Amino acid sequence: MAALVKPESNFDPNVNIDISLSPLVNSVKPSKTIAIIDQAAALALAGVPVIRLSTGESDFDTPAVVAEAGINAIREGYTRYTPNAGSTELRKAICHKLKEENGIGYTPDQIVVCNGAKESLVQAVLAVCSPGDEVIIPSPFYVSYPEMARLADATPVILPTQITNNFLLDPKLLESKITERSRLLIVCSPSNPTGSVYPKELLQEIAQTVAKHPRLLVLSDESYEHIIYAPATHTSFASLPGMWDRTLTVNGFSKAFAMTGWRLGYLAGPKHFVTACGKLHSQFTSGASSIAQKAGVSALGLGYAGGKIVSTMVKAFRERRDFLVKSFREINGVKLFEPQGAFYLFVDLSSYYGREAEGYGKIDNSEELCQYILDKAQVALVPGSAFGDDSCIRISYAESLPTLQAAVERIKKVLIHLNTAALV
Ligand SMILES: Cc1ncc(COP(=O)(O)O)c(C=O)c1O
């Protein structure tokens, strides 16, 4: 019998209850992106004309035909539990998509449909990592990856990338950091927060390194696959020679199809691993929303890479990206790399650290700079520290061009104050 560990108690005399929490919860950090989003929402509610460029969701509505499929699902009584792994209809449609668009072959029993790509990611991490394993995460990273590793009692191993190298992982650095405890490498392309897209040749080099280590698996987060700007192209990691057997591919509907609220994503991989993820899924949540799944079938029916509807949205994102890149290049002391995908600009504003503006106080890091911009310009951005890079801030351009134009004007004004301030 396992030794009983006496939990630490935290007695609240007001309610006469032990309010202690599990060590698991205590090991996980709350999301910093959510903190600033909440602060901006509270300001908006109080009537402050705040411009929110902090959220990770498209400003477009779910395509009408897709929304209609969800409404029809309700009307037609498609409102009961689906199979745990998702409806056969949706899983078949996903297999077709993965074959046609990504060149990776799966059967429906190698797919688990989840409540968003986020759930797929955490299922994958929990299914394959043992306590003490290492999860290799290139930084800047999607905020949840390190916390997901911690949830599995694994250790996140953060590998920095450089803005001068388009925030892409150096395969030599990867090779030097792999140990016998390395279990999972997380690749995110197109990337949140940097907008980097991994070229096929670089992924091939990474795959060659991975192939030397039988314990090392790859979790490929392809959530932004369709939001990509030519000439950049998307390559699925599992399509590379020898990688299918060790790759779990995660994708979803939130980003490309503007379906964040429908909570629909999926993972695909070798049956052994996917069955394990399905087992966890069955105990956590079971099958995703039946209504969202019908909408998902409709979304995949829009055509190759989402067809005309998605390409129209991508065209708008591209115009906004071009505007922001041009505008920020004109600002003193800004370093940036032109994103090739997703809808974020990750700019290095660290040259403004160490300065003080009009009695506001010294600004030393990305969090303080974002707070300053929120307070003085009423524009909400996300500090790079949330993504593992304190020299940068993330600007989401999932907003209309006029809104972005107004935001840039406001940001410029408050940065000029900092620029003219002496270094403290
Ligand atoms: C890189 C990345 N992966 C996964 C997700 C989760 O998306 P979903 O809404 O499908 O859970 C996000 C959301 O911001 C993301 O940026």
The ligand as a Gaussian input file, in Angstrom:
#p B3LYP/6-31G(d) Opt

LIG

0 1
 C       -0.617000      27.723000     -30.508000
 C       -1.979000      27.449000     -29.967000
 N       -2.341000      26.177000     -29.778000
 C       -3.558000      25.865000     -29.278000
 C       -4.460000      26.846000     -28.923000
 C       -5.785000      26.434000     -28.350000
 O       -6.804000      26.644000     -29.257000
 P       -8.265000      26.041000     -29.050000
 O       -9.189000      27.204000     -29.010000
 O       -8.498000      25.170000     -30.254000
 O       -8.279000      25.247000     -27.790000
 C       -4.120000      28.193000     -29.077000
 C       -5.046000      29.265000     -28.679000
 O       -4.700000      30.406000     -28.518000
 C       -2.854000      28.498000     -29.621000
 O       -2.472000      29.768000     -29.811000

